[in-house]
Amino acid sequence: MKLIIRNSLDQEFLKKWQKLWDESTEANFHNSPQWFLAACEGFDIKNYLMAIVENNGQLEAVFPLLWEK
């Protein structure tokens, strides 16, 4: 298991996040990749970190962290 910190998003990561969200029993609108992207656009958020947990190359968890405005 490893922790990865990112400060940008790409299509490959968004696809993995979407797959994780689609398969999750805890999925709701507020933890979806679409919600995060919409919030960033709507609130003009450009500075964030993504704490990502992977296990054997599989995405296990995503923790978006925002800087306070």
C-alpha angles and dihedrals in degrees: 000000000000139000118226125190118206133177098191139046130227133184094257092056092044090054091051091048091049091051091049090049093047091053097042123106087206095055117135134156094264095058096045124112089237091058092051092049092046092048091050091051096041095047095035092242112173102154116070142127127220116210105201128188118205128183118194090341093309121119108242105168142004124203113185111201121193130201113237114253 
